[in-house]
Amino acid sequence: VVTWGNTHRGGDCRRVKEELRNVKHIEASHTAFAALRSDGVVVTWGNSFHGGDSRRIQDQLTDVRRIQ
């Protein structure tokens, strides 16, 4: 996954760069992104007020089949 643009709107994925592997689908809000990996894990980045930081619930974001 390659990101660019405004850091506060998802243009910087350095915090989760190592987790963004085997990505099969990406969804976006106005300022945040969610990536679904092939192993069912969801990784988020971007504006934390709009869903870009899911660290507190990361243990619940496994075995996910679809994001939208």
N, C-alpha and C positions, 0 to 999 in steps of 0.2 A: 504494500500500500504506500502510495506517495501522496503527501499532502502539501499544500501551499496556500498562501493567503494570510489573512488576519489571524494572528495567534489566538485571540479571544473568541474566534468563530470557527475553530476547528482546523485552522491552517498549520497547526503544530501538533504532531502526534508523538513527539519524542518520549513522553511519559509512558506510552504503551507500545512503542515501536517493536520491542522484542516479542510482544504478544500478538502482533499483527502478522500471523503466518497462516497459510492454508485458508485464507479468507474466501468464502464462497458468495457472500452477499453483504452489501452495505446499504444502510438507510441513513437519512439525514433529517434533522430538524433545521430550524433557522440558523442555529449556531452550534450544533453538536452532531456527532456521528456515532453510529453503532455498527459494528462489523460482526457478522456471524461466521465463525470458523467452521471448518468441516467436522471438527470434533464436538460441535454443539455448544461451545463456549461463546459468549457475547463479550466483546471488548468495546468500551466507549471512550471517546475523547471529545474535547471542545469545551464549550461554556458549561460550567458545573451547574448553573442555575437552569439550564435547559436540557439536562440529561447527559452532559459530557463527563460526568464523574460518577461511576457506579461502584466504587471500591467498597462502600458500606454494605452493598447487597451482592457482591461478586459471587459469593457462595451459592446464590440462588440462580445465577445466570449460566447454568450448565444444563446439558441435555436439551437445549433449545432447538426446535426444528425449523422455526420460521420467525422472522422479525418483519414488521411492516410499519 
